[in-house]
Amino acid sequence: MTLGPQDPSAFSRLLNHMVDTRIPFRMSIKIGGGGLDSQALRKLAASLLAITNSENKLIKQSIEALQSKAHIEPIVKFRASFAT
Protein backbone atom coordinates (compact mmCIF):
# COMPACT_ATOMS: atom_id res chain seq x y z
CA MET A 1 0.00 0.00 0.00
CA THR A 2 1.32 3.44 -0.94
CA LEU A 3 0.70 6.46 1.22
CA GLY A 4 -0.69 9.58 -0.38
CA PRO A 5 1.05 12.95 -0.24
CA GLN A 6 1.65 14.32 3.24
CA ASP A 7 1.01 17.90 2.08
CA PRO A 8 -2.11 17.71 -0.11
CA SER A 9 -2.83 20.59 -2.48
CA ALA A 10 -6.09 22.01 -3.79
CA PHE A 11 -7.95 20.07 -6.47
CA SER A 12 -8.00 23.16 -8.71
CA ARG A 13 -4.18 23.07 -8.78
CA LEU A 14 -4.22 19.45 -9.95
CA LEU A 15 -6.88 20.18 -12.56
CA ASN A 16 -4.96 23.20 -13.90
CA HIS A 17 -1.77 21.12 -14.13
CA MET A 18 -3.58 18.39 -16.07
CA VAL A 19 -5.04 20.91 -18.50
CA ASP A 20 -1.71 22.73 -18.94
CA THR A 21 0.23 19.52 -19.62
CA ARG A 22 -2.59 18.11 -21.77
CA ILE A 23 -2.99 14.94 -19.70
CA PRO A 24 -6.21 13.28 -20.82
CA PHE A 25 -8.83 12.87 -18.12
CA ARG A 26 -12.54 12.43 -17.72
CA MET A 27 -14.94 13.37 -14.99
CA SER A 28 -18.50 12.55 -14.17
CA ILE A 29 -20.68 14.61 -11.85
CA LYS A 30 -24.15 13.41 -10.91
CA ILE A 31 -26.71 15.23 -8.80
CA GLY A 32 -29.89 13.36 -7.94
CA GLY A 33 -32.82 13.34 -5.56
CA GLY A 34 -33.36 11.18 -2.51
CA GLY A 35 -30.19 12.19 -0.73
CA LEU A 36 -31.19 10.60 2.56
CA ASP A 37 -32.38 7.30 1.08
CA SER A 38 -28.92 5.78 1.23
CA GLN A 39 -28.08 7.10 4.71
CA ALA A 40 -30.21 4.75 6.86
CA LEU A 41 -27.51 2.09 7.23
CA ARG A 42 -24.82 4.69 7.79
CA LYS A 43 -26.90 6.32 10.55
CA LEU A 44 -27.49 2.95 12.21
CA ALA A 45 -23.78 2.08 12.11
CA ALA A 46 -22.80 5.53 13.40
CA SER A 47 -25.35 5.24 16.22
CA LEU A 48 -24.01 1.88 17.30
CA LEU A 49 -20.39 3.03 17.07
CA ALA A 50 -20.93 6.51 18.56
CA ILE A 51 -19.47 5.34 21.86
CA THR A 52 -16.18 4.32 20.21
CA ASN A 53 -15.13 7.77 18.99
CA SER A 54 -16.41 11.29 18.44
CA GLU A 55 -16.35 11.07 14.62
CA ASN A 56 -19.16 8.50 14.60
CA LYS A 57 -21.22 10.73 16.87
CA LEU A 58 -20.67 13.64 14.45
CA ILE A 59 -21.80 11.50 11.51
CA LYS A 60 -24.98 10.57 13.38
CA GLN A 61 -25.64 14.22 14.28
CA SER A 62 -25.04 15.32 10.67
CA ILE A 63 -27.55 12.82 9.31
CA GLU A 64 -30.09 13.89 11.93
CA ALA A 65 -29.58 17.54 10.95
CA LEU A 66 -30.18 16.67 7.29
CA GLN A 67 -33.33 14.74 8.25
CA SER A 68 -34.71 17.78 10.05
CA LYS A 69 -33.98 19.99 7.03
CA ALA A 70 -35.55 17.48 4.63
CA HIS A 71 -39.01 18.75 5.61
CA ILE A 72 -38.09 22.30 4.53
CA GLU A 73 -35.76 21.89 1.56
CA PRO A 74 -34.67 19.06 -0.75
CA ILE A 75 -31.64 16.96 0.14
CA VAL A 76 -29.74 15.72 -2.92
CA LYS A 77 -27.03 13.16 -3.64
CA PHE A 78 -23.80 14.42 -5.16
CA ARG A 79 -21.43 11.97 -6.80
CA ALA A 80 -18.23 12.81 -8.60
CA SER A 81 -15.63 10.55 -10.16
CA PHE A 82 -12.42 11.41 -11.95
CA ALA A 83 -10.08 9.24 -14.00
CA THR A 84 -6.93 9.73 -16.06
C-alpha positions as CSV (number, residue, x, y, z in Angstrom):
1,M,0.0,0.0,0.0
2,T,1.3,3.4,-0.9
3,L,0.7,6.5,1.2
4,G,-0.7,9.6,-0.4
5,P,1.0,13.0,-0.2
6,Q,1.6,14.3,3.2
7,D,1.0,17.9,2.1
8,P,-2.1,17.7,-0.1
9,S,-2.8,20.6,-2.5
10,A,-6.1,22.0,-3.8
11,F,-8.0,20.1,-6.5
12,S,-8.0,23.2,-8.7
13,R,-4.2,23.1,-8.8
14,L,-4.2,19.4,-10.0
15,L,-6.9,20.2,-12.6
16,N,-5.0,23.2,-13.9
17,H,-1.8,21.1,-14.1
18,M,-3.6,18.4,-16.1
19,V,-5.0,20.9,-18.5
20,D,-1.7,22.7,-18.9
21,T,0.2,19.5,-19.6
22,R,-2.6,18.1,-21.8
23,I,-3.0,14.9,-19.7
24,P,-6.2,13.3,-20.8
25,F,-8.8,12.9,-18.1
26,R,-12.5,12.4,-17.7
27,M,-14.9,13.4,-15.0
28,S,-18.5,12.6,-14.2
29,I,-20.7,14.6,-11.8
30,K,-24.2,13.4,-10.9
31,I,-26.7,15.2,-8.8
32,G,-29.9,13.4,-7.9
33,G,-32.8,13.3,-5.6
34,G,-33.4,11.2,-2.5
35,G,-30.2,12.2,-0.7
36,L,-31.2,10.6,2.6
37,D,-32.4,7.3,1.1
38,S,-28.9,5.8,1.2
39,Q,-28.1,7.1,4.7
40,A,-30.2,4.8,6.9
41,L,-27.5,2.1,7.2
42,R,-24.8,4.7,7.8
43,K,-26.9,6.3,10.6
44,L,-27.5,2.9,12.2
45,A,-23.8,2.1,12.1
46,A,-22.8,5.5,13.4
47,S,-25.4,5.2,16.2
48,L,-24.0,1.9,17.3
49,L,-20.4,3.0,17.1
50,A,-20.9,6.5,18.6
51,I,-19.5,5.3,21.9
52,T,-16.2,4.3,20.2
53,N,-15.1,7.8,19.0
54,S,-16.4,11.3,18.4
55,E,-16.4,11.1,14.6
56,N,-19.2,8.5,14.6
57,K,-21.2,10.7,16.9
58,L,-20.7,13.6,14.4
59,I,-21.8,11.5,11.5
60,K,-25.0,10.6,13.4
61,Q,-25.6,14.2,14.3
62,S,-25.0,15.3,10.7
63,I,-27.6,12.8,9.3
64,E,-30.1,13.9,11.9
65,A,-29.6,17.5,11.0
66,L,-30.2,16.7,7.3
67,Q,-33.3,14.7,8.2
68,S,-34.7,17.8,10.1
69,K,-34.0,20.0,7.0
70,A,-35.6,17.5,4.6
71,H,-39.0,18.8,5.6
72,I,-38.1,22.3,4.5
73,E,-35.8,21.9,1.6
74,P,-34.7,19.1,-0.8
75,I,-31.6,17.0,0.1
76,V,-29.7,15.7,-2.9
77,K,-27.0,13.2,-3.6
78,F,-23.8,14.4,-5.2
79,R,-21.4,12.0,-6.8
80,A,-18.2,12.8,-8.6
81,S,-15.6,10.5,-10.2
82,F,-12.4,11.4,-12.0
83,A,-10.1,9.2,-14.0
84,T,-6.9,9.7,-16.1
